[in-house]
Amino acid sequence: MNAEEPVDRTEIIRRTGRQLMGRFRSNVAASRAFLKSRRAGHGSGMPVHGYRYFFLTVMVVFLVAVVLDNPVGAYRNQWPADVLKWAHRLTDIGKSGWILVPTGGLVLAGFFLDWRRFGARTRLTMAKWVAASAYVFIAVGMSGLIVAIAKRLIGRARPVHFEELGAFYFQPFSNASFASFPSGHSTTSGAFFAAIAIFFPALRFPALVLAIWLGFTRVLVGAHYPSDVVAGLAFGAWYAYFTALFFAGYGFIFTIDENGLPARRKGYELQKFLLRR
């Protein structure tokens, strides 16, 4: 009786890798062609209504900075102990990793799948999840990246330096303790909860409350001034809106209503989105 030939596991891994990469390249090429056809079918115009919002945001940030930043900086570390305890527990929800990892993983997985193996209804449900994940990933990831660069360029001293430098000291291209404006956590919160509010309008009020509360925890823990938080929330929310318009330009998830604003397309209601029928 002849012994079985040894399995060349290295060759199996290589073959599997080649198959996955081939499928990935094929899906990327198909996606590019599909996006090009969708773009052509939905026109090239993408109205961005942001001028009034921009000026209003600048005015609010300026007023908050003038009125609140110095008093809050002086009050740092004097918040009630119970409030600080809960603020420290909740503030890291504003980190982008817990949003970007699952949404990015879902999008990446979509490029490695053999979509032909699934039925039409299953493919539609999966495509909705991938599209929604891509929307949240771009809104949160890109806004966070822009703010991460901007805050190092601006170089505002964090509240930890308030006693010796005050609330309005700037040292560009310095370390993380000079990266206060705008707040990155608040940008993530603004983008994520604005995406939820745009995607599911019925959840606008709780999303607004959660975004403001999570942003405010950054003030409580002494990491940012109020104006940092307002600027971060406003920019994150605007970028989620901008991203929704971008997706509407391809006919995904959103459409553009008569006022030039993004509106969720039919079929993406909360119940239909979560439960496949």
LOGU-272593 format. One record per residue (C-alpha): x, y, z; residue number from 1; residue in one letter. Coordinates in steps of 0.1 Angstrom, whole numbers, plus 5000, padded with zeros to 4 digits. Layout:
+------+------+------+-----+------+
!   xx !   yy !   zz !  nr ! rest !
+------+------+------+-----+------+
!    X !    Y !    Z ! NUM !    A !
...
+------+------+------+-----+------+
***
This chain:
+------+------+------+-----+------+
!   xx !   yy !   zz !  nr ! rest !
+------+------+------+-----+------+
! 5000 ! 5000 ! 5000 !   1 !    M !
! 5015 ! 5032 ! 4989 !   2 !    N !
! 5016 ! 5061 ! 5013 !   3 !    A !
! 4996 ! 5092 ! 5003 !   4 !    E !
! 5016 ! 5119 ! 4986 !   5 !    E !
! 5024 ! 5148 ! 5009 !   6 !    P !
! 5002 ! 5178 ! 5004 !   7 !    V !
! 5021 ! 5209 ! 4992 !   8 !    D !
! 5004 ! 5234 ! 5015 !   9 !    R !
! 5025 ! 5262 ! 5001 !  10 !    T !
! 5012 ! 5256 ! 4966 !  11 !    E !
! 4976 ! 5254 ! 4979 !  12 !    I !
! 4981 ! 5288 ! 4997 !  13 !    I !
! 4996 ! 5303 ! 4965 !  14 !    R !
! 4968 ! 5290 ! 4943 !  15 !    R !
! 4942 ! 5303 ! 4967 !  16 !    T !
! 4959 ! 5336 ! 4969 !  17 !    G !
! 4960 ! 5338 ! 4931 !  18 !    R !
! 4923 ! 5330 ! 4929 !  19 !    Q !
! 4914 ! 5356 ! 4955 !  20 !    L !
! 4935 ! 5383 ! 4938 !  21 !    M !
! 4921 ! 5374 ! 4904 !  22 !    G !
! 4886 ! 5377 ! 4918 !  23 !    R !
! 4896 ! 5410 ! 4935 !  24 !    F !
! 4909 ! 5425 ! 4903 !  25 !    R !
! 4879 ! 5413 ! 4884 !  26 !    S !
! 4855 ! 5428 ! 4909 !  27 !    N !
! 4874 ! 5461 ! 4909 !  28 !    V !
! 4873 ! 5463 ! 4871 !  29 !    A !
! 4835 ! 5454 ! 4871 !  30 !    A !
! 4829 ! 5480 ! 4898 !  31 !    S !
! 4848 ! 5507 ! 4879 !  32 !    R !
! 4828 ! 5500 ! 4847 !  33 !    A !
! 4795 ! 5499 ! 4867 !  34 !    F !
! 4803 ! 5533 ! 4884 !  35 !    L !
! 4812 ! 5549 ! 4851 !  36 !    K !
! 4778 ! 5538 ! 4836 !  37 !    S !
! 4759 ! 5549 ! 4867 !  38 !    R !
! 4777 ! 5583 ! 4866 !  39 !    R !
! 4768 ! 5588 ! 4830 !  40 !    A !
! 4732 ! 5579 ! 4837 !  41 !    G !
! 4728 ! 5602 ! 4867 !  42 !    H !
! 4745 ! 5633 ! 4852 !  43 !    G !
! 4776 ! 5651 ! 4864 !  44 !    S !
! 4761 ! 5678 ! 4885 !  45 !    G !
! 4765 ! 5676 ! 4923 !  46 !    M !
! 4752 ! 5707 ! 4940 !  47 !    P !
! 4769 ! 5714 ! 4973 !  48 !    V !
! 4751 ! 5739 ! 4995 !  49 !    H !
! 4777 ! 5749 ! 5020 !  50 !    G !
! 4783 ! 5787 ! 5019 !  51 !    Y !
! 4757 ! 5797 ! 5045 !  52 !    R !
! 4766 ! 5767 ! 5066 !  53 !    Y !
! 4803 ! 5776 ! 5064 !  54 !    F !
! 4798 ! 5812 ! 5075 !  55 !    F !
! 4774 ! 5802 ! 5102 !  56 !    L !
! 4799 ! 5776 ! 5115 !  57 !    T !
! 4827 ! 5802 ! 5115 !  58 !    V !
! 4806 ! 5826 ! 5134 !  59 !    M !
! 4795 ! 5800 ! 5160 !  60 !    V !
! 4830 ! 5787 ! 5164 !  61 !    V !
! 4843 ! 5822 ! 5169 !  62 !    F !
! 4817 ! 5831 ! 5194 !  63 !    L !
! 4822 ! 5799 ! 5214 !  64 !    V !
! 4859 ! 5805 ! 5214 !  65 !    A !
! 4856 ! 5841 ! 5227 !  66 !    V !
! 4829 ! 5833 ! 5253 !  67 !    V !
! 4837 ! 5798 ! 5265 !  68 !    L !
! 4872 ! 5787 ! 5258 !  69 !    D !
! 4890 ! 5808 ! 5285 !  70 !    N !
! 4865 ! 5800 ! 5313 !  71 !    P !
! 4864 ! 5763 ! 5305 !  72 !    V !
! 4902 ! 5762 ! 5303 !  73 !    G !
! 4904 ! 5777 ! 5338 !  74 !    A !
! 4878 ! 5752 ! 5351 !  75 !    Y !
! 4897 ! 5722 ! 5337 !  76 !    R !
! 4900 ! 5693 ! 5363 !  77 !    N !
! 4872 ! 5708 ! 5385 !  78 !    Q !
! 4843 ! 5689 ! 5370 !  79 !    W !
! 4823 ! 5667 ! 5394 !  80 !    P !
! 4840 ! 5633 ! 5399 !  81 !    A !
! 4810 ! 5613 ! 5388 !  82 !    D !
! 4807 ! 5633 ! 5356 !  83 !    V !
! 4844 ! 5629 ! 5348 !  84 !    L !
! 4841 ! 5591 ! 5354 !  85 !    K !
! 4814 ! 5587 ! 5328 !  86 !    W !
! 4831 ! 5611 ! 5304 !  87 !    A !
! 4863 ! 5590 ! 5305 !  88 !    H !
! 4842 ! 5559 ! 5299 !  89 !    R !
! 4823 ! 5573 ! 5269 !  90 !    L !
! 4848 ! 5597 ! 5252 !  91 !    T !
! 4867 ! 5570 ! 5233 !  92 !    D !
! 4835 ! 5561 ! 5214 !  93 !    I !
! 4846 ! 5590 ! 5193 !  94 !    G !
! 4876 ! 5571 ! 5181 !  95 !    K !
! 4872 ! 5562 ! 5144 !  96 !    S !
! 4886 ! 5527 ! 5146 !  97 !    G !
! 4855 ! 5510 ! 5158 !  98 !    W !
! 4836 ! 5525 ! 5128 !  99 !    I !
! 4863 ! 5521 ! 5101 ! 100 !    L !
! 4874 ! 5485 ! 5109 ! 101 !    V !
! 4839 ! 5469 ! 5104 ! 102 !    P !
! 4828 ! 5491 ! 5076 ! 103 !    T !
! 4861 ! 5489 ! 5058 ! 104 !    G !
! 4862 ! 5451 ! 5063 ! 105 !    G !
! 4827 ! 5448 ! 5048 ! 106 !    L !
! 4837 ! 5468 ! 5017 ! 107 !    V !
! 4869 ! 5449 ! 5013 ! 108 !    L !
! 4851 ! 5415 ! 5017 ! 109 !    A !
! 4828 ! 5426 ! 4989 ! 110 !    G !
! 4857 ! 5427 ! 4965 ! 111 !    F !
! 4868 ! 5392 ! 4973 ! 112 !    F !
! 4834 ! 5375 ! 4970 ! 113 !    L !
! 4822 ! 5355 ! 4941 ! 114 !    D !
! 4789 ! 5373 ! 4937 ! 115 !    W !
! 4777 ! 5347 ! 4911 ! 116 !    R !
! 4772 ! 5321 ! 4938 ! 117 !    R !
! 4743 ! 5341 ! 4954 ! 118 !    F !
! 4708 ! 5346 ! 4944 ! 119 !    G !
! 4695 ! 5379 ! 4931 ! 120 !    A !
! 4677 ! 5389 ! 4963 ! 121 !    R !
! 4707 ! 5380 ! 4984 ! 122 !    T !
! 4730 ! 5400 ! 4961 ! 123 !    R !
! 4708 ! 5430 ! 4964 ! 124 !    L !
! 4708 ! 5428 ! 5002 ! 125 !    T !
! 4746 ! 5424 ! 5003 ! 126 !    M !
! 4751 ! 5452 ! 4978 ! 127 !    A !
! 4730 ! 5475 ! 5001 ! 128 !    K !
! 4752 ! 5466 ! 5031 ! 129 !    W !
! 4784 ! 5471 ! 5011 ! 130 !    V !
! 4772 ! 5505 ! 4997 ! 131 !    A !
! 4761 ! 5517 ! 5032 ! 132 !    A !
! 4794 ! 5506 ! 5047 ! 133 !    S !
! 4813 ! 5524 ! 5020 ! 134 !    A !
! 4793 ! 5556 ! 5026 ! 135 !    Y !
! 4800 ! 5555 ! 5064 ! 136 !    V !
! 4837 ! 5545 ! 5058 ! 137 !    F !
! 4843 ! 5574 ! 5034 ! 138 !    I !
! 4824 ! 5600 ! 5055 ! 139 !    A !
! 4842 ! 5591 ! 5087 ! 140 !    V !
! 4876 ! 5582 ! 5073 ! 141 !    G !
! 4881 ! 5611 ! 5049 ! 142 !    M !
! 4868 ! 5637 ! 5074 ! 143 !    S !
! 4891 ! 5623 ! 5101 ! 144 !    G !
! 4921 ! 5623 ! 5078 ! 145 !    L !
! 4915 ! 5659 ! 5067 ! 146 !    I !
! 4912 ! 5670 ! 5104 ! 147 !    V !
! 4942 ! 5650 ! 5114 ! 148 !    A !
! 4963 ! 5669 ! 5089 ! 149 !    I !
! 4946 ! 5703 ! 5096 ! 150 !    A !
! 4951 ! 5701 ! 5134 ! 151 !    K !
! 4988 ! 5696 ! 5130 ! 152 !    R !
! 4990 ! 5725 ! 5106 ! 153 !    L !
! 4971 ! 5748 ! 5129 ! 154 !    I !
! 4989 ! 5736 ! 5160 ! 155 !    G !
! 4966 ! 5749 ! 5188 ! 156 !    R !
! 4978 ! 5741 ! 5223 ! 157 !    A !
! 4955 ! 5718 ! 5242 ! 158 !    R !
! 4940 ! 5727 ! 5276 ! 159 !    P !
! 4968 ! 5710 ! 5294 ! 160 !    V !
! 4989 ! 5740 ! 5284 ! 161 !    H !
! 4963 ! 5766 ! 5295 ! 162 !    F !
! 4980 ! 5778 ! 5327 ! 163 !    E !
! 5013 ! 5787 ! 5309 ! 164 !    E !
! 5001 ! 5795 ! 5273 ! 165 !    L !
! 4964 ! 5803 ! 5275 ! 166 !    G !
! 4936 ! 5792 ! 5253 ! 167 !    A !
! 4949 ! 5808 ! 5221 ! 168 !    F !
! 4985 ! 5797 ! 5216 ! 169 !    Y !
! 4994 ! 5782 ! 5183 ! 170 !    F !
! 5025 ! 5762 ! 5175 ! 171 !    Q !
! 5021 ! 5745 ! 5140 ! 172 !    P !
! 5039 ! 5713 ! 5131 ! 173 !    F !
! 5045 ! 5703 ! 5167 ! 174 !    S !
! 5035 ! 5673 ! 5188 ! 175 !    N !
! 5001 ! 5660 ! 5198 ! 176 !    A !
! 4997 ! 5684 ! 5227 ! 177 !    S !
! 4996 ! 5711 ! 5201 ! 178 !    F !
! 4968 ! 5695 ! 5180 ! 179 !    A !
! 4937 ! 5708 ! 5197 ! 180 !    S !
! 4917 ! 5724 ! 5168 ! 181 !    F !
! 4896 ! 5709 ! 5155 ! 182 !    P !
! 4887 ! 5679 ! 5177 ! 183 !    S !
! 4892 ! 5646 ! 5158 ! 184 !    G !
! 4869 ! 5626 ! 5181 ! 185 !    H !
! 4842 ! 5652 ! 5176 ! 186 !    S !
! 4847 ! 5651 ! 5138 ! 187 !    T !
! 4842 ! 5613 ! 5139 ! 188 !    T !
! 4811 ! 5617 ! 5160 ! 189 !    S !
! 4797 ! 5645 ! 5138 ! 190 !    G !
! 4803 ! 5625 ! 5106 ! 191 !    A !
! 4790 ! 5592 ! 5119 ! 192 !    F !
! 4758 ! 5605 ! 5136 ! 193 !    F !
! 4751 ! 5629 ! 5107 ! 194 !    A !
! 4754 ! 5599 ! 5084 ! 195 !    A !
! 4729 ! 5581 ! 5106 ! 196 !    I !
! 4706 ! 5611 ! 5106 ! 197 !    A !
! 4708 ! 5615 ! 5068 ! 198 !    I !
! 4703 ! 5578 ! 5062 ! 199 !    F !
! 4675 ! 5573 ! 5087 ! 200 !    F !
! 4657 ! 5607 ! 5091 ! 201 !    P !
! 4636 ! 5594 ! 5120 ! 202 !    A !
! 4668 ! 5591 ! 5141 ! 203 !    L !
! 4679 ! 5627 ! 5136 ! 204 !    R !
! 4671 ! 5639 ! 5171 ! 205 !    F !
! 4688 ! 5611 ! 5191 ! 206 !    P !
! 4718 ! 5612 ! 5166 ! 207 !    A !
! 4721 ! 5649 ! 5172 ! 208 !    L !
! 4720 ! 5645 ! 5210 ! 209 !    V !
! 4746 ! 5617 ! 5210 ! 210 !    L !
! 4769 ! 5636 ! 5187 ! 211 !    A !
! 4768 ! 5667 ! 5209 ! 212 !    I !
! 4772 ! 5646 ! 5241 ! 213 !    W !
! 4802 ! 5626 ! 5228 ! 214 !    L !
! 4818 ! 5658 ! 5216 ! 215 !    G !
! 4813 ! 5675 ! 5250 ! 216 !    F !
! 4831 ! 5646 ! 5267 ! 217 !    T !
! 4863 ! 5658 ! 5250 ! 218 !    R !
! 4859 ! 5691 ! 5270 ! 219 !    V !
! 4852 ! 5673 ! 5302 ! 220 !    L !
! 4883 ! 5651 ! 5300 ! 221 !    V !
! 4904 ! 5682 ! 5293 ! 222 !    G !
! 4915 ! 5672 ! 5258 ! 223 !    A !
! 4898 ! 5701 ! 5239 ! 224 !    H !
! 4882 ! 5735 ! 5242 ! 225 !    Y !
! 4845 ! 5740 ! 5233 ! 226 !    P !
! 4853 ! 5757 ! 5200 ! 227 !    S !
! 4875 ! 5726 ! 5190 ! 228 !    D !
! 4844 ! 5704 ! 5196 ! 229 !    V !
! 4820 ! 5727 ! 5177 ! 230 !    V !
! 4843 ! 5729 ! 5147 ! 231 !    A !
! 4849 ! 5691 ! 5147 ! 232 !    G !
! 4812 ! 5683 ! 5149 ! 233 !    L !
! 4803 ! 5708 ! 5122 ! 234 !    A !
! 4830 ! 5697 ! 5098 ! 235 !    F !
! 4822 ! 5660 ! 5103 ! 236 !    G !
! 4785 ! 5666 ! 5097 ! 237 !    A !
! 4792 ! 5686 ! 5066 ! 238 !    W !
! 4814 ! 5659 ! 5052 ! 239 !    Y !
! 4788 ! 5633 ! 5058 ! 240 !    A !
! 4764 ! 5655 ! 5038 ! 241 !    Y !
! 4789 ! 5660 ! 5010 ! 242 !    F !
! 4796 ! 5623 ! 5008 ! 243 !    T !
! 4758 ! 5616 ! 5006 ! 244 !    A !
! 4757 ! 5640 ! 4976 ! 245 !    L !
! 4786 ! 5622 ! 4961 ! 246 !    F !
! 4768 ! 5589 ! 4964 ! 247 !    F !
! 4736 ! 5604 ! 4950 ! 248 !    A !
! 4756 ! 5614 ! 4919 ! 249 !    G !
! 4760 ! 5577 ! 4912 ! 250 !    Y !
! 4725 ! 5568 ! 4922 ! 251 !    G !
! 4736 ! 5549 ! 4953 ! 252 !    F !
! 4716 ! 5550 ! 4986 ! 253 !    I !
! 4706 ! 5587 ! 4980 ! 254 !    F !
! 4690 ! 5608 ! 4954 ! 255 !    T !
! 4690 ! 5646 ! 4952 ! 256 !    I !
! 4657 ! 5662 ! 4960 ! 257 !    D !
! 4641 ! 5694 ! 4945 ! 258 !    E !
! 4661 ! 5715 ! 4970 ! 259 !    N !
! 4694 ! 5700 ! 4960 ! 260 !    G !
! 4697 ! 5680 ! 4993 ! 261 !    L !
! 4705 ! 5643 ! 4996 ! 262 !    P !
! 4674 ! 5621 ! 5002 ! 263 !    A !
! 4674 ! 5584 ! 5009 ! 264 !    R !
! 4664 ! 5563 ! 4980 ! 265 !    R !
! 4634 ! 5539 ! 4983 ! 266 !    K !
! 4643 ! 5505 ! 4996 ! 267 !    G !
! 4668 ! 5517 ! 5022 ! 268 !    Y !
! 4642 ! 5521 ! 5050 ! 269 !    E !
! 4654 ! 5509 ! 5084 ! 270 !    L !
! 4632 ! 5478 ! 5084 ! 271 !    Q !
! 4638 ! 5468 ! 5048 ! 272 !    K !
! 4676 ! 5475 ! 5052 ! 273 !    F !
! 4680 ! 5452 ! 5082 ! 274 !    L !
! 4654 ! 5425 ! 5073 ! 275 !    L !
! 4656 ! 5408 ! 5040 ! 276 !    R !
! 4622 ! 5395 ! 5028 ! 277 !    R !
+------+------+------+-----+------+
***
